[in-house]
Amino acid sequence: MCDVVNEIELERERCENSTSGNVSSGCQGTWDIIACWPSASVGEVVTITCPTYFSYFSDQHKGNLSKTCTANGWTEMRPIDIAVNCGYNLNSTSDDGKFFWQVKIGYTIGHSVSLISLTTAIVILCIFRKLHCTRNYIHIHLFVSFILKAIAVFVKDVVLYEVGEVDNCSTGSVGCKAVIVFFQYCIMASFFWLLVEGLYLHALLAVSFFSERKYFWAYILIGWGGPTIFITAWSIAKAYYNDVGCWDIIENTDVFWWIIKTPILASILMNFILFICIIRILRQKINCPDIGRNESNQYSRLAKSTLLLIPLFGINFIVFAFIPEQVKTELRLVFDLILGSFQGFVVAVLYCFLNGEVQGEIKRKWRRWHLQRYMTSDTKYQHPSIGSSSNNFSTQINMLTQCSPKTRRGSSSCHDDLSSI
């Protein structure tokens, strides 16, 4: 659209320069917002070709426009008639508007569901002390990146489409540019933390001994520091060399867009390679004759859960990552925007709600709360001495619950249960 606006502005300047002379009789050459009409005498019919900027809207733009010079001036033409004569399809425009509105509703619902589920998952991982470990800390950072991404989408839609930032081809305000910078940062951070998840799982399976605390700080630098470097470089380049609009329009000729696109594509490719390596390692461990049956079953469960990590690792973006953006635009919008908006929900389900360790900890807390509530209500109708012995009995029940083999399997250290990755 900025190319169209610039083309129209150039046409207007050329028209005003060519028709600046005075005409004693007839009609003065003029620019009627859409096309340039040369000077003509009264009664003359002027025919011109359609302006070149109509090529942005239709391939059938090589039509003609006609006006008649009368004693009262040029005859009027409705802008809609001019657009139709130059190949502009009004029906396709209305369909596109409806389609884009449906896409907006779809990804708004997706990000809302993801925001609620991710927030719930973070609360669960934070309130239970036995779930505090390096692996779950990485999960929490991944959840936060998806939460920030959802918030950035909502803020961007409000600022650009509801507040009134409609002139995207002139110098935009600092506020709307800051919103776009934050939006791009959150998108890149979500990809980088998906890469961190892949790096951690690969290191957990391939490296015999490694310091999780030492690697954890390196993961934080990758997940949050990497996007900071690239987004800062992109912002400086846009501010000095292509400061147009709110920086929300990505032109095909915008070379600075590759500052953002290249690291994202690299992270997707690296995650794909890590995914293949993880599948290979799991296959070797499962087929190894030296491991026992229980350990083999454990790796089998891990292999099944790894197959579910395809959307988590961002492998789904491989489908359109290296295909030109002009190919299958509508399918790309549905795939990237609508399905991609539910990725946070999928991440929360895989890494929290379906995690056996999390489920075991919740069940243990629920049984303990239920027993305490039952024993407390039961002591109200008993003698104080009996109530005291009942309290002791309740304490013993709680201790047995904590120490039972079934409970210990559910609440074991989060470093031991590989199947809960």
C-alpha distance (Angstrom), angle and dihedral (degrees) to the residues before:
residue distance angle dihedral
M1 . . .
C2 3.78 . .
D3 3.80 88.5 .
V4 3.81 88.8 53.9
V5 3.80 92.2 49.3
N6 3.80 91.9 48.3
E7 3.81 91.3 47.5
I8 3.80 91.4 51.1
E9 3.79 90.6 49.2
L10 3.81 91.2 51.9
E11 3.81 91.3 48.4
R12 3.80 90.2 51.3
E13 3.81 93.0 50.7
R14 3.81 92.5 48.1
C15 3.80 90.5 48.1
E16 3.81 94.3 50.3
N17 3.80 91.0 48.7
S18 3.82 93.6 49.5
T19 3.81 96.1 44.5
S20 3.81 99.0 42.3
G21 3.85 93.5 109.8
N22 3.80 121.6 98.8
V23 3.82 120.7 -110.9
S24 3.80 117.9 -151.5
S25 3.82 95.2 -160.8
G26 3.77 135.8 15.5
C27 3.79 126.1 21.1
Q28 3.78 125.3 -26.1
G29 3.79 118.1 -125.8
T30 3.78 108.5 -103.0
W31 3.78 147.4 173.7
D32 3.81 110.6 -124.6
I33 3.82 95.6 -169.1
I34 3.80 91.2 -97.6
A35 3.82 108.0 46.1
C36 3.78 141.7 7.0
W37 3.82 117.9 -111.3
P38 3.82 120.5 -163.6
S39 3.81 124.9 -138.0
A40 3.82 115.5 -77.7
S41 3.79 139.9 177.8
V42 3.81 124.1 -113.3
G43 3.80 111.8 -74.8
E44 3.81 94.5 17.8
V45 3.79 118.9 131.6
V46 3.82 112.3 -143.2
T47 3.81 120.4 -157.7
I48 3.80 121.7 -170.0
T49 3.78 134.4 173.1
C50 3.79 120.1 -104.9
P51 3.81 115.4 -88.4
T52 3.80 114.5 -93.8
Y53 3.80 94.7 -120.7
F54 3.82 89.6 73.8
S55 3.81 85.9 75.7
Y56 3.82 86.9 78.4
F57 3.81 90.2 64.2
S58 3.80 104.3 36.7
D59 3.77 142.4 9.1
Q60 3.82 88.7 -137.4
H61 3.80 94.6 67.1
K62 3.81 100.0 120.9
G63 3.78 97.8 99.0
N64 3.80 134.0 122.9
L65 3.79 134.8 -110.2
S66 3.79 125.4 -154.7
K67 3.81 134.9 -162.5
T68 3.79 132.5 173.6
C69 3.79 124.3 -137.1
T70 3.82 110.1 -134.3
A71 3.77 133.5 176.2
N72 3.81 87.8 -97.3
G73 3.82 93.9 49.8
W74 3.76 135.0 -97.1
T75 3.79 120.0 -12.3
E76 3.77 113.3 -111.4
M77 3.79 125.7 -111.9
R78 3.75 122.9 -166.7
P79 3.81 113.6 -120.6
I80 3.81 89.7 -127.5
D81 3.81 91.3 56.6
I82 3.79 90.4 49.7
A83 3.80 91.2 50.5
V84 3.81 92.8 49.0
N85 3.82 92.5 48.0
C86 3.79 88.9 52.9
G87 3.81 94.2 52.8
Y88 3.79 101.6 -96.1
N89 3.84 109.3 152.4
L90 3.78 110.4 -143.9
N91 3.82 94.2 -173.0
S92 3.79 93.7 56.2
T93 3.80 90.0 50.3
S94 3.81 92.8 56.5
D95 3.80 90.8 47.6
D96 3.79 91.3 50.7
G97 3.77 90.8 50.8
K98 3.79 91.7 52.0
F99 3.79 91.6 46.1
F100 3.81 93.3 50.7
W101 3.79 90.6 47.9
Q102 3.81 89.9 53.0
V103 3.81 90.2 49.2
K104 3.82 90.2 51.4
I105 3.81 91.5 51.1
G106 3.80 90.5 47.1
Y107 3.80 97.2 53.0
T108 3.81 91.8 40.6
I109 3.81 89.5 58.3
G110 3.81 90.8 44.4
H111 3.79 95.1 51.4
S112 3.83 91.0 45.1
V113 3.80 91.8 53.8
S114 3.80 90.5 45.4
L115 3.80 92.2 48.8
I116 3.80 93.1 52.9
S117 3.81 95.2 44.4
L118 3.82 94.4 45.2
T119 3.80 92.5 49.4
T120 3.80 90.1 50.6
A121 3.81 90.8 48.8
I122 3.81 92.3 51.6
V123 3.81 91.0 50.7
I124 3.81 91.0 51.1
L125 3.81 93.9 49.1
C126 3.81 91.7 47.0
I127 3.81 102.2 46.5
F128 3.82 96.3 51.9
R129 3.80 110.3 72.1
K130 3.81 94.0 -161.3
L131 3.80 89.0 62.5
H132 3.81 92.4 59.3
C133 3.81 107.7 110.8
T134 3.80 140.2 117.8
R135 3.78 94.4 -90.2
N136 3.80 94.1 52.9
Y137 3.81 90.9 43.3
I138 3.79 87.5 58.8
H139 3.80 89.4 48.6
I140 3.81 90.2 52.5
H141 3.80 91.6 52.5
L142 3.80 89.1 50.0
F143 3.80 90.2 50.3
V144 3.81 90.9 49.6
S145 3.81 91.2 51.8
F146 3.81 90.9 53.9
I147 3.81 91.2 45.8
L148 3.81 90.3 52.8
K149 3.79 89.3 47.7
A150 3.82 91.8 54.3
I151 3.81 91.7 46.8
A152 3.81 90.8 48.4
V153 3.81 90.8 53.1
F154 3.81 91.9 51.8
V155 3.81 93.2 46.6
K156 3.81 92.3 47.1
D157 3.81 92.4 51.6
V158 3.80 91.7 49.7
V159 3.81 94.9 47.3
L160 3.80 98.2 42.8
Y161 3.80 103.1 34.9
E162 3.80 107.6 23.8
V163 3.80 106.8 30.2
G164 3.79 91.8 50.4
E165 3.80 111.5 -103.6
V166 3.82 91.8 152.1
D167 3.80 102.4 138.7
N168 3.76 98.3 81.4
C169 3.78 96.3 163.0
S170 3.79 100.1 61.8
T171 3.78 129.0 62.3
G172 3.79 106.3 -63.0
S173 3.78 128.6 -147.8
V174 3.78 122.4 -84.9
G175 3.80 90.5 -117.6
C176 3.80 96.4 58.7
K177 3.82 91.0 45.1
A178 3.80 90.1 52.2
V179 3.82 89.1 51.9
I180 3.82 91.3 53.1
V181 3.82 91.4 46.9
F182 3.81 90.0 51.6
F183 3.81 90.0 46.4
Q184 3.81 93.4 52.3
Y185 3.82 91.0 45.4
C186 3.81 92.9 53.8
I187 3.80 92.3 48.7
M188 3.81 92.4 51.1
A189 3.82 91.9 44.1
S190 3.81 91.1 55.2
F191 3.81 90.1 53.7
F192 3.80 92.3 46.6
W193 3.80 93.2 50.6
L194 3.80 89.2 50.0
L195 3.80 85.0 55.4
V196 3.82 90.1 50.0
E197 3.81 89.6 53.5
G198 3.79 89.3 53.5
L199 3.80 92.9 46.9
Y200 3.80 92.6 49.2
L201 3.80 95.1 48.2
H202 3.80 91.3 47.2
A203 3.82 91.4 49.3
L204 3.81 90.5 47.8
L205 3.80 91.5 55.0
A206 3.80 101.7 33.8
V207 3.82 103.8 36.3
S208 3.80 117.1 69.0
F209 3.81 97.4 -158.3
F210 3.78 126.5 13.6
S211 3.80 135.0 150.8
E212 3.80 106.6 -109.5
R213 3.81 92.6 -167.0
K214 3.80 92.1 52.6
Y215 3.79 92.8 46.9
F216 3.81 91.6 44.6
W217 3.81 92.5 67.4
A218 3.79 89.4 47.9
Y219 3.80 88.8 52.8
I220 3.80 90.9 52.0
L221 3.81 90.2 52.2
I222 3.79 90.0 51.1
G223 3.81 96.0 44.2
W224 3.80 99.6 45.2
G225 3.81 104.8 13.0
G226 3.81 97.5 50.6
P227 3.83 95.2 57.9
T228 3.81 90.0 44.3
I229 3.81 91.5 59.5
F230 3.80 96.1 47.3
I231 3.81 96.6 41.3
T232 3.81 90.8 48.6
A233 3.80 90.6 51.6
W234 3.81 90.7 47.9
S235 3.82 92.6 48.7
I236 3.82 92.6 51.2
A237 3.81 91.5 47.8
K238 3.81 92.2 49.4
A239 3.80 93.0 46.3
Y240 3.81 94.7 51.6
Y241 3.82 103.8 32.3
N242 3.83 110.4 20.2
D243 3.78 109.5 22.3
V244 3.81 97.4 161.3
G245 3.79 125.2 144.4
C246 3.79 119.1 -39.4
W247 3.81 93.1 -37.4
D248 3.80 89.0 -109.5
I249 3.82 96.6 114.8
I250 3.80 114.8 82.7
E251 3.80 111.4 -156.7
N252 3.80 122.7 -159.8
T253 3.80 88.7 -124.0
D254 3.81 94.0 51.3
V255 3.81 103.2 113.8
F256 3.81 91.3 -178.9
W257 3.79 90.3 67.9
W258 3.80 87.7 74.3
I259 3.82 88.5 68.0
I260 3.81 86.1 71.0
K261 3.79 100.7 29.0
T262 3.82 97.5 50.5
P263 3.86 98.2 59.2
I264 3.81 90.7 43.4
L265 3.80 91.8 52.3
A266 3.81 89.5 45.1
S267 3.82 91.8 52.6
I268 3.81 91.1 48.9
L269 3.80 91.4 50.1
M270 3.82 92.5 47.0
N271 3.80 90.9 49.7
F272 3.79 90.1 51.1
I273 3.82 90.4 52.4
L274 3.82 90.6 46.9
F275 3.78 90.3 50.0
I276 3.82 91.2 54.7
C277 3.81 91.0 47.0
I278 3.82 92.0 49.6
I279 3.81 91.6 51.1
R280 3.82 89.6 50.0
I281 3.83 92.8 49.7
L282 3.80 92.2 48.0
R283 3.78 91.3 49.8
Q284 3.80 91.1 51.9
K285 3.80 92.3 49.0
I286 3.81 93.6 47.9
N287 3.80 93.2 48.9
C288 3.80 93.6 44.7
P289 3.87 108.6 116.6
D290 3.82 92.3 -152.9
I291 3.79 95.7 69.4
G292 3.78 123.5 84.6
R293 3.76 128.2 -115.3
N294 3.80 94.9 -102.3
E295 3.78 91.5 50.7
S296 3.80 90.2 46.9
N297 3.80 90.2 53.2
Q298 3.78 88.9 49.0
Y299 3.80 91.7 54.8
S300 3.81 90.0 44.8
R301 3.80 89.6 57.1
L302 3.78 89.2 47.0
A303 3.80 90.3 51.9
K304 3.80 91.1 52.6
S305 3.79 91.8 48.3
T306 3.79 90.1 47.9
L307 3.79 90.3 58.7
L308 3.79 86.3 59.4
L309 3.80 89.3 54.3
I310 3.82 91.4 75.1
P311 3.83 93.0 96.5
L312 3.81 89.5 38.1
F313 3.79 94.2 57.1
G314 3.80 90.9 46.3
I315 3.80 92.5 -116.0
N316 3.81 87.6 140.6
F317 3.80 89.3 68.8
I318 3.80 89.4 62.3
V319 3.81 87.8 78.8
F320 3.82 93.7 70.4
A321 3.80 102.9 12.3
F322 3.81 96.6 98.3
I323 3.82 98.6 29.6
P324 3.84 116.7 100.6
E325 3.79 112.3 -98.6
Q326 3.83 92.2 -123.7
V327 3.82 91.4 64.4
K328 3.83 116.9 90.1
T329 3.80 93.4 -11.5
E330 3.81 96.8 174.7
L331 3.80 93.2 46.6
R332 3.80 89.6 48.1
L333 3.80 91.5 52.2
V334 3.80 92.2 51.4
F335 3.80 92.5 45.3
D336 3.81 99.0 43.2
L337 3.79 101.9 33.8
I338 3.80 106.7 30.9
L339 3.81 101.9 30.7
G340 3.80 91.2 34.4
S341 3.80 90.7 55.4
F342 3.83 90.0 63.3
Q343 3.80 92.5 53.4
G344 3.80 91.8 93.3
F345 3.80 89.4 55.5
V346 3.82 90.5 50.2
V347 3.81 90.6 49.5
A348 3.81 91.9 51.2
V349 3.81 92.1 48.9
L350 3.81 95.0 48.3
Y351 3.79 98.3 42.1
C352 3.79 100.5 35.9
F353 3.79 120.8 8.2
L354 3.84 95.8 44.2
N355 3.80 93.7 37.2
G356 3.81 109.0 118.8
E357 3.77 91.9 -148.3
V358 3.81 92.4 53.7
Q359 3.80 92.1 46.1
G360 3.81 91.2 49.8
E361 3.79 92.5 50.4
I362 3.80 92.1 49.0
K363 3.82 91.5 48.9
R364 3.80 91.0 49.0
K365 3.80 92.2 51.1
W366 3.81 90.5 45.8
R367 3.83 93.0 51.8
R368 3.78 91.3 47.3
W369 3.80 92.9 49.6
H370 3.78 91.7 45.2
L371 3.83 92.6 51.1
Q372 3.79 92.6 47.0
R373 3.81 91.0 49.9
Y374 3.80 91.6 48.1
M375 3.79 94.7 48.2
T376 3.80 92.6 44.7
S377 3.80 92.4 53.3
D378 3.81 91.0 44.3
T379 3.83 94.6 54.7
K380 3.81 91.9 59.0
Y381 3.81 90.2 75.2
Q382 3.81 98.0 43.5
H383 3.82 136.8 80.0
P384 3.83 114.2 -88.6
S385 3.81 91.4 -112.0
I386 3.77 90.7 49.6
G387 3.79 89.2 46.0
S388 3.81 89.7 53.0
S389 3.78 91.6 52.7
S390 3.79 88.8 46.2
N391 3.78 90.4 54.4
N392 3.78 89.3 51.8
F393 3.78 89.0 48.9
S394 3.83 89.5 50.4
T395 3.80 90.1 51.8
Q396 3.79 90.5 50.9
I397 3.81 90.5 49.7
N398 3.81 90.4 52.0
M399 3.80 91.2 49.8
L400 3.78 91.3 48.9
T401 3.79 89.9 48.8
Q402 3.78 91.3 52.7
C403 3.80 93.3 46.1
S404 3.79 99.3 41.9
P405 3.82 115.0 116.8
K406 3.79 92.4 -124.4
T407 3.77 92.2 52.7
R408 3.78 93.8 43.8
R409 3.77 89.9 54.2
G410 3.81 89.2 54.4
S411 3.80 95.8 43.9
S412 3.77 100.9 38.5
S413 3.76 121.7 133.0
C414 3.76 111.8 -67.1
H415 3.80 89.8 -127.9
D416 3.81 92.7 65.4
D417 3.80 105.1 52.1
L418 3.80 105.8 75.8
S419 3.77 92.1 174.5
S420 3.80 90.5 65.9
I421 3.81 92.9 61.8
